[in-house]
Amino acid sequence: MIICLETSILGGHLSNEVPGLITGSLHLAGSRQPVQVELAGNFCRDIAGCRVDLHNPLPDADLDDVAWVSPLQSGFSGVMTASYRVVKMPRRRSAGGKKLEAPAGLKNLLFMEWFNKQGQRLLIQSWQIQVRVGAPCWKMSAEEESAMLRQARTRRKHFLLNQREDGGSQDALLAPGLADPFEPHDLRGNPFDTLPENLPTREKESKSGGIDPAARAATLHEELRRFGNLLDPVVTPSVRPAMIQLLSTVADLAVHLMHALRHFKPGHPVHGRHLVVDLEQSLPLFGAALNSVDKLASTPSMEAQRQWLARVQAGLLGIELRMRELLSLIR
């Protein structure tokens, strides 16, 4: 279940002043007591080691979502940054029937994501929340951030694939006092000492030392191909016709993107511009499909299709992440 708090939040703070630990409290409209946050993980490099104070000048309570939020949020962090750049805001349900019009052009968002013990994914994704960042108590290197983002992606897929299972792996992941299996932490010392020197990577490195856009394009092409196989009419379970129509539209778009990626040549100005336009226009539709599948998976009538929906969720999430990564390289 995904809970979006960007409209309901009144204010509060989150702190990553202790490496490997994120703590704080958030005040939500419609809640009598503040929500206490205690997560294993770190902020991204832009605010790592800092205390971040939040204030929402235009709160609008979403009582349905707030009712699902536990007063104690313990679990592990996802991507948490104050410099998340997007051109178009994702389509989400507007709280209270009101929607604040987003400004045109490139927007800098506050993006806070975490997963709690209740099997929920909580998001604060907003451009209008006022942010005050304190001085950092410690520094994170670019290599450490890259490793952390890969681990966050793995955690997100793990959550999507296991959110409806009551297995021991999920209990071990979220149980208080036990180490996070994706990134062990020793809070008494440097949390990055245990990271391997040569982290495995699926991307080729360019001669300049950066990530090769062609390798990113090939990885995205493979993600799209696997997603298309999931929507094969022979194996697609009988879900709601409207959902099948949405996924079919996304599958057609995936075929178009695969064609564009096959003809993409890094450094070619025309190919780069066309691919940027295709990716920017496709992201909102993939985001809408991901949100719709998530809501569908939470309904009791979909119990028989739970595993298939989890694979579709993981596929859509992987595609969305790869698209954003490729966009950051070719813009």
Secondary structure, DSSP 8 states (H G I E B T S, - for coil): -EEE-TTTEEEEEEE--STTEEEEEEEETT-SS-EEEEEES---TTTTT-EEEEE-SS----HHHHTT--SEEEEEEEEEEEEEEESS------GGG------SS-EEEEEEEEEETTS-EEEEEESSSEEEE---SS---HHHHHHHHHHHHHHHHHHHHHTT---HHHHHHHSTTS--TTS---TTS-TTTTS-SS---SS-B-TTSSB-HHHHHHHHHHHHHHHHHHT-TTT-----HHHHHHHHHHHHHHHHHHHHHHT--TT-HHHHHHHHHHHHHHHHHHHHHHHHHHHHHTSGGGGGGHHHHHHHHHHHHHHHHHHHHHHHHH-
